[in-house]
Amino acid sequence: MEFKAKEIAEILNGTVEGNPEVKISSFARIENGRPGSICFFANPKYEHYVYECKADIIIVNKSFEPQKPVPATMVRVENAYAAIAQLLDYVTAKKRSYRRYRGFRSKSFFSTKFGRKVYLGDFSYVGRRTTVGDYTRICENVYVGDDVKIGSRCIIYPGVRIYPGMVIGNNVIIHSNAVIGADGFGFAPLEDGTYKKIEHTGNVVICDDVEIGACTTVDKSQMGSTVIGRGVKIDNLCQIAHNVEIGENTVIAAQSGIAGSTKIGRHCVLGGQVGVAGHITIADNTSFGAQSGVLGSVKKEGQAFLGTPAIPYREYLRSYAIFRKASAEK
């Protein structure tokens, strides 16, 4: 679905600064903007991307005053964050108007493509234009939406829900009642104190050799993809928010949660009930002890942390010794 800058300005009641005829066909985050895409700029800490972004259109606030030339066409609006929510809502509604849904199909899959020796359990649903690789086992009571790609030799246990458009690699194991591709927790605050839901148009990409525990949720991205890297192991009852990227061979223990747009490096370890704030970056080979609260980025590789806020492990032990001594003296 294509839109011109002038059409987007009409939808959002904005003004065009640049080429009104330029066309876009996809959404992208401003740090990943590419030709043919549209981005938005609302957070001042991302301003440097405005001048580097390769997207053809950027939605900005009317009050924004560029410090350098902006290569993209700008659509100026009152509130860029609320505007992108409105535009995503509009595009999603348009797409839905073209879809026709059927109920459960037990034997007739028409455009669905199954590889060799695929097992499909009773009362499972596989959607249109979905592909399933060789020797994959989809157990009973599984839902797989339209346009999903599932690789070879995967095991999808009972009760798993995989939303439309998700991508799953080879040798992936997803345990019971996990949900792959639900909307992220994204709402734009409005002036009247209410919140406008931001439609999430991206997907989840799960690379090869990943295992995801029971009742874990991996949210699809607002734009682009939520990415679970090769060899990642995620325990039960974990929450992976929208636009998170997890590097290869990272392991995450039960009840941990990672907030939106955070990037976890390769070979990291998150103990049980670790909470990671959003929009931060964690270096490779970083470890967090159980119940750590990670509030800021970690730039140096190979460190271990503990506590809330998380601090280097040895510092925590020294601090804890002081706490215990002070407590004993009372």
C-alpha positions in Angstrom: 0.0 0.0 0.0 1.6 3.3 -1.2 1.0 6.8 0.1 2.3 10.2 -1.1 3.5 12.8 1.3 0.6 15.1 0.4 -1.9 12.3 1.2 -0.3 11.6 4.5 -0.4 15.3 5.3 -4.2 15.3 4.5 -4.8 12.3 6.8 -2.9 13.9 9.6 -4.0 17.5 9.0 -0.3 18.4 8.6 1.8 20.4 6.2 4.5 19.1 3.8 8.0 20.5 3.7 9.8 19.0 0.7 8.5 16.9 -2.2 4.7 16.4 -1.8 4.8 13.7 -4.5 7.3 11.4 -2.8 5.9 7.9 -2.1 6.4 5.5 0.7 5.2 1.9 1.2 6.5 0.9 4.6 7.1 2.1 8.1 10.5 2.1 9.9 12.0 3.4 13.1 14.0 6.5 12.6 17.3 4.7 13.3 16.5 2.1 10.6 15.0 4.4 8.0 15.4 3.3 4.4 14.2 4.5 0.9 10.5 4.0 0.5 9.8 4.2 4.2 8.3 6.7 6.6 9.6 7.4 10.1 8.7 9.8 12.9 10.7 12.0 15.2 9.4 12.9 18.7 12.1 12.2 21.2 14.9 14.9 21.3 17.6 12.3 21.9 17.0 10.8 18.4 17.5 14.2 16.7 20.8 13.2 15.1 19.0 10.4 13.1 16.8 13.1 11.4 19.9 14.3 9.5 21.2 10.8 8.8 18.0 8.9 8.1 17.5 7.5 4.6 13.7 7.4 4.8 11.8 9.4 2.2 9.3 10.9 4.7 9.7 11.9 8.4 6.8 13.0 10.6 7.9 15.8 12.9 6.4 18.3 15.3 5.5 21.7 13.9 7.8 23.2 16.6 10.9 21.3 15.3 13.7 23.6 14.1 16.4 21.6 12.2 20.0 22.5 13.0 21.2 20.9 9.7 19.7 20.1 6.3 17.1 17.3 6.4 17.3 15.0 3.4 13.8 13.6 3.8 10.5 15.2 3.1 9.0 16.4 6.4 5.4 16.2 7.3 4.8 18.7 10.2 2.0 17.9 12.7 1.0 19.1 16.1 2.1 15.9 17.9 4.3 13.5 15.9 3.8 10.6 18.4 0.0 10.9 18.3 0.2 11.4 14.5 2.1 8.1 13.8 -0.4 6.3 16.0 -3.2 7.8 13.8 -1.5 6.9 10.6 -0.8 3.3 11.7 -4.4 3.0 12.7 -5.5 4.3 9.3 -3.2 1.9 7.4 -4.3 -1.1 9.5 -7.9 -0.3 9.0 -7.3 -0.2 5.2 -5.6 -3.5 5.2 -8.4 -5.1 7.3 -10.9 -4.0 4.8 -9.3 -6.2 2.1 -9.2 -9.3 4.2 -11.7 -12.1 4.4 -11.6 -14.6 7.2 -12.7 -18.1 7.4 -13.3 -20.2 10.4 -11.4 -23.3 11.4 -10.3 -25.6 8.6 -9.4 -29.2 9.5 -8.3 -30.6 6.1 -8.5 -27.9 3.3 -5.6 -25.5 3.5 -5.6 -24.3 -0.1 -2.6 -21.8 -0.2 -0.9 -23.2 2.9 2.4 -25.1 2.1 3.6 -28.0 4.2 7.0 -29.6 3.9 7.7 -33.4 4.1 6.4 -35.3 7.1 4.9 -32.4 8.9 2.7 -33.4 11.9 -0.4 -31.3 12.6 -2.3 -32.2 15.7 -6.1 -32.2 16.2 -7.9 -28.9 16.5 -4.9 -26.9 15.3 -5.4 -24.1 12.7 -2.8 -23.0 10.1 -3.6 -19.9 8.1 -3.5 -18.9 4.5 -0.2 -18.5 2.7 1.7 -19.9 5.6 4.6 -22.2 5.0 5.8 -25.0 7.3 9.1 -26.7 6.8 10.1 -30.4 6.7 9.6 -32.6 9.8 8.1 -29.8 11.9 5.6 -30.9 14.6 2.6 -28.7 15.3 0.8 -30.2 18.3 -2.8 -30.0 19.3 -4.8 -26.8 19.8 -2.2 -24.5 18.2 -3.1 -21.4 16.3 -0.9 -20.2 13.4 -2.1 -17.1 11.6 -1.9 -16.1 7.9 1.5 -15.4 6.2 3.6 -17.1 8.9 6.9 -18.8 8.0 7.9 -21.8 10.1 11.2 -23.6 9.4 12.1 -27.2 9.5 12.3 -29.5 12.5 10.5 -27.2 14.8 8.3 -28.3 17.7 5.2 -26.1 18.5 3.6 -27.4 21.7 -0.1 -27.4 22.5 -1.8 -24.1 23.1 0.8 -21.9 21.3 -0.5 -18.8 19.5 1.5 -17.4 16.6 0.0 -14.2 15.1 -0.1 -13.5 11.4 3.1 -12.5 9.6 5.6 -13.9 12.1 8.8 -15.6 11.0 10.2 -18.7 12.8 13.5 -20.3 11.8 14.7 -23.9 11.9 15.0 -26.2 14.9 12.9 -23.8 17.1 11.0 -25.1 20.1 8.0 -23.1 21.5 6.4 -24.5 24.6 2.8 -24.5 25.6 0.7 -21.4 25.7 3.5 -19.1 24.5 2.2 -16.1 22.5 4.3 -14.9 19.5 3.3 -11.6 17.9 0.8 -9.9 20.2 0.7 -6.1 20.1 3.3 -4.3 22.1 2.3 -2.0 25.0 2.2 1.2 23.0 -0.2 4.1 23.6 0.2 7.8 22.8 -1.0 10.2 25.5 -3.5 12.8 24.4 -4.2 16.3 25.7 -7.5 15.2 27.4 -5.7 12.6 29.5 -6.7 9.6 27.5 -4.5 7.3 25.5 -4.5 6.5 21.8 -3.6 2.9 20.9 -0.6 2.7 18.5 -1.1 0.0 15.9 1.8 -2.4 15.7 2.5 -3.2 12.0 5.8 -5.1 12.4 6.4 -8.7 13.3 8.6 -11.1 15.3 11.6 -12.8 13.8 12.8 -15.9 15.7 16.1 -17.2 14.3 17.4 -20.8 14.2 17.9 -23.0 17.3 15.8 -20.8 19.7 13.8 -22.3 22.6 11.0 -20.3 24.2 9.4 -21.4 27.4 5.8 -21.9 28.4 3.6 -18.9 28.8 6.3 -16.5 27.5 5.2 -13.6 25.3 7.1 -12.0 22.5 5.4 -8.9 21.2 5.6 -7.8 17.6 7.3 -4.6 16.7 5.6 -1.2 16.2 7.7 -1.0 13.0 10.4 -3.3 11.8 10.9 -6.5 13.7 11.3 -7.8 17.2 14.3 -10.1 16.8 15.3 -13.2 18.8 18.8 -14.2 17.7 20.2 -17.6 16.9 20.5 -20.0 19.8 18.7 -17.8 22.3 17.0 -19.7 25.2 14.1 -18.1 27.0 12.6 -19.6 30.1 8.9 -19.8 31.1 6.9 -16.7 32.0 9.1 -14.1 30.4 8.0 -10.9 28.6 9.9 -9.7 25.6 8.4 -6.3 24.5 8.1 -4.7 21.0 11.2 -3.9 19.0 13.5 -5.7 21.4 16.6 -7.3 19.8 18.3 -10.2 21.6 21.8 -11.3 20.4 22.7 -14.9 19.7 23.2 -17.5 22.4 21.8 -15.3 25.2 19.9 -17.0 28.0 17.0 -15.6 30.0 15.6 -17.2 33.1 12.0 -17.3 34.3 9.9 -14.2 35.0 12.3 -11.8 33.4 11.0 -8.9 31.4 12.6 -6.7 28.8 11.0 -3.4 27.9 10.5 -2.0 24.4 13.3 -1.1 22.0 16.1 -2.5 24.2 19.0 -4.3 22.5 20.6 -7.2 24.4 24.0 -8.4 23.2 25.3 -11.8 22.4 26.1 -14.5 25.0 24.4 -12.5 27.8 22.8 -14.1 30.9 19.7 -12.8 32.7 18.9 -14.6 36.0 15.3 -15.1 37.2 13.1 -12.0 37.6 15.5 -9.6 36.0 13.8 -6.4 34.8 15.4 -4.4 31.9 14.3 -0.9 31.2 13.4 0.2 27.6 15.5 2.0 25.0 18.9 0.8 26.4 21.8 -1.3 25.0 23.5 -4.2 26.8 27.0 -5.2 25.7 28.0 -8.7 24.8 28.8 -11.3 27.5 27.0 -9.3 30.3 25.5 -11.2 33.2 22.7 -10.1 35.6 22.0 -11.9 38.9 18.4 -12.8 39.9 16.1 -9.9 40.5 18.5 -7.3 39.1 16.9 -4.0 37.9 18.7 -2.8 34.9 18.0 0.9 34.4 20.8 2.0 32.1 22.9 0.9 29.2 26.0 -1.3 29.7 28.8 -0.4 27.3 31.7 -2.5 28.5 31.6 -6.2 27.7 32.1 -9.1 30.1 30.7 -7.5 33.3 28.5 -9.1 36.0 25.8 -7.1 37.8 23.5 -7.6 40.8 20.9 -5.5 42.7 18.4 -2.8 41.9 19.5 -0.5 40.4 22.0 -3.1 39.1 25.6 -2.4 40.0 28.8 -4.4 39.4 28.8 -7.7 41.3 31.8 -7.1 43.5 30.5 -3.6 44.4 27.2 -5.1 45.4 28.8 -7.7 47.7 30.8 -5.0 49.4 27.7 -2.9 49.8 25.7 -5.9 51.1 28.4 -6.5 53.8 27.9 -2.9 55.0 24.1 -3.3 55.0 24.4 -6.5 57.1 26.8 -4.9 59.6 24.6 -1.8 60.0 21.6 -4.1 60.5 23.4 -6.2 63.1 24.4 -3.1 65.1 20.8 -2.0 65.6 
